[in-house]
Amino acid sequence: MKKVRSSMIDILFTLALFCVFSATALGVTLIGSRVYQNSAFAMENHFNSTTAISYVKEKMHQHDHEGAVKVEIVEGKQVLILNSSLEGYELKTMIYEQDGFLKELYVLKDSSVGLDGGQNVVPIEKFQVEEIEEGLFRICITGKDHIEKTILIGMQANGGD
């Protein structure tokens, strides 16, 4: 009888130890997946806002000639207007925020196309652009993580650095 009881205690102890090990392994796995999820979310938001700033900066430098870069209000939104010409056609690129995305719309300069036709570039919360002085622009982009990134861009053709 004593041997059966001792054997039963050994089995229960082993089973309890296995349950503790399993619960600990599950807990560590859940914590690891949460850490990974948070890291991936933070990296994606950082990527989107950094990409948006870099994208606007590069577009502005591509259009760095006299009078090519302007800021206008179109349909109640602040829009960065980049004027260019190609094979005799006057064109404009409009960069703005709409429906949670940085958007780009490339059209003939005199067309009256609405902003709804723009292509999504990256998800953002807010896009602000202002010309501080001639040839010097402040671009502020707020990412989905609600962190604002600001850059000053000077246009060489307008006397900026």
Salt bridges, closest charged atoms under 4 A:
GLU72 OE2 - LYS70 NZ 3.20
GLU104 OE2 - LYS59 NZ 2.96
GLU125 OE2 - LYS144 NZ 3.63
GLU130 OE2 - ARG138 NH1 2.83
